[in-house]
Amino acid sequence: MGKFDDLSITWDTIDVAVTPKAWVEWPLEWRSTAHPALLSCVGSTIHSMRATTFRFTTHNVADPGDVSEVWLTAGLWLATNSRGVHIFNALDENGLSGERPGRDGDRDWRSL
């Protein structure tokens, strides 16, 4: 089952000179190139942050009229002077996107 409440962001706290410890059977290594969502932000200045949220809905299989909804904080949008990056919970890992999060009936954001 995925994790809905984990998001980890660090700022200059990971020593990339140290080999990452593997929880899998194959060796891990640090990437020499950045994720495309991060490349567009290199050298930019962050001018605002927003917490992103989404509506999580469950339906009772035995009683289709029994519907539960809750808004979950999903991630952070870091707006920069060039574009921005959305760091979000992708269940068992962090997700990255260069697309500005949308706002509709199931997704929203609030300024921090």
C-alpha positions as a Python dict, from the first residue, in 0.01 Angstrom:
ca = {
    (1, 'M'): (0, 0, 0),
    (2, 'G'): (124, 347, -80),
    (3, 'K'): (215, 611, 173),
    (4, 'F'): (-13, 914, 166),
    (5, 'D'): (162, 1116, 437),
    (6, 'D'): (532, 1114, 341),
    (7, 'L'): (719, 1390, 163),
    (8, 'S'): (1089, 1453, 212),
    (9, 'I'): (1275, 1759, 86),
    (10, 'T'): (1632, 1840, 182),
    (11, 'W'): (1848, 2139, 109),
    (12, 'D'): (2223, 2071, 96),
    (13, 'T'): (2194, 1801, 364),
    (14, 'I'): (2279, 1497, 150),
    (15, 'D'): (2648, 1419, 102),
    (16, 'V'): (2663, 1293, -258),
    (17, 'A'): (3026, 1189, -203),
    (18, 'V'): (2892, 901, 9),
    (19, 'T'): (2746, 605, -182),
    (20, 'P'): (2375, 566, -105),
    (21, 'K'): (2277, 262, 101),
    (22, 'A'): (2074, 13, -97),
    (23, 'W'): (1752, -144, 26),
    (24, 'V'): (1745, -344, -298),
    (25, 'E'): (1976, -614, -430),
    (26, 'W'): (2144, -397, -694),
    (27, 'P'): (2386, -113, -617),
    (28, 'L'): (2257, 246, -616),
    (29, 'E'): (2445, 552, -736),
    (30, 'W'): (2381, 925, -741),
    (31, 'R'): (2271, 1062, -1078),
    (32, 'S'): (2513, 1295, -1249),
    (33, 'T'): (2231, 1489, -1418),
    (34, 'A'): (1926, 1653, -1267),
    (35, 'H'): (1565, 1553, -1323),
    (36, 'P'): (1417, 1754, -1617),
    (37, 'A'): (1176, 1933, -1380),
    (38, 'L'): (1474, 2058, -1180),
    (39, 'L'): (1690, 2151, -1480),
    (40, 'S'): (1450, 2430, -1576),
    (41, 'C'): (1499, 2585, -1230),
    (42, 'V'): (1880, 2577, -1209),
    (43, 'G'): (2000, 2928, -1124),
    (44, 'S'): (1647, 3056, -1054),
    (45, 'T'): (1521, 3224, -740),
    (46, 'I'): (1219, 3091, -552),
    (47, 'H'): (968, 3373, -508),
    (48, 'S'): (672, 3184, -357),
    (49, 'M'): (564, 2845, -223),
    (50, 'R'): (225, 2679, -223),
    (51, 'A'): (99, 2365, -52),
    (52, 'T'): (-87, 2149, -303),
    (53, 'T'): (-388, 1940, -203),
    (54, 'F'): (-621, 1688, -361),
    (55, 'R'): (-961, 1543, -274),
    (56, 'F'): (-933, 1176, -175),
    (57, 'T'): (-1265, 995, -214),
    (58, 'T'): (-1362, 642, -110),
    (59, 'H'): (-1682, 452, -188),
    (60, 'N'): (-1821, 171, 23),
    (61, 'V'): (-1856, -132, -207),
    (62, 'A'): (-2144, -273, -2),
    (63, 'D'): (-2327, 63, 10),
    (64, 'P'): (-2260, 280, -299),
    (65, 'G'): (-2430, 577, -129),
    (66, 'D'): (-2170, 569, 150),
    (67, 'V'): (-1900, 806, 21),
    (68, 'S'): (-1619, 958, 227),
    (69, 'E'): (-1405, 1252, 119),
    (70, 'V'): (-1105, 1422, 272),
    (71, 'W'): (-858, 1682, 143),
    (72, 'L'): (-496, 1563, 164),
    (73, 'T'): (-186, 1779, 140),
    (74, 'A'): (0, 1634, -155),
    (75, 'G'): (311, 1844, -205),
    (76, 'L'): (478, 2179, -257),
    (77, 'W'): (490, 2406, -559),
    (78, 'L'): (808, 2618, -558),
    (79, 'A'): (747, 2907, -797),
    (80, 'T'): (1066, 3053, -944),
    (81, 'N'): (1145, 3346, -1167),
    (82, 'S'): (1188, 3102, -1458),
    (83, 'R'): (916, 2843, -1403),
    (84, 'G'): (889, 2627, -1092),
    (85, 'V'): (890, 2274, -962),
    (86, 'H'): (613, 2068, -801),
    (87, 'I'): (744, 1818, -543),
    (88, 'F'): (462, 1583, -452),
    (89, 'N'): (379, 1256, -283),
    (90, 'A'): (392, 980, -543),
    (91, 'L'): (308, 710, -286),
    (92, 'D'): (636, 516, -243),
    (93, 'E'): (855, 800, -369),
    (94, 'N'): (858, 1175, -426),
    (95, 'G'): (731, 1293, -763),
    (96, 'L'): (870, 1591, -955),
    (97, 'S'): (701, 1800, -1220),
    (98, 'G'): (777, 2128, -1392),
    (99, 'E'): (406, 2187, -1456),
    (100, 'R'): (222, 2435, -1235),
    (101, 'P'): (-43, 2249, -1032),
    (102, 'G'): (-400, 2305, -1145),
    (103, 'R'): (-701, 2413, -944),
    (104, 'D'): (-1039, 2247, -991),
    (105, 'G'): (-1299, 2058, -789),
    (106, 'D'): (-1048, 1786, -694),
    (107, 'R'): (-718, 1978, -678),
    (108, 'D'): (-623, 2302, -508),
    (109, 'W'): (-332, 2490, -352),
    (110, 'R'): (-278, 2749, -85),
    (111, 'S'): (1, 3001, -38),
    (112, 'L'): (251, 2946, 241),
}
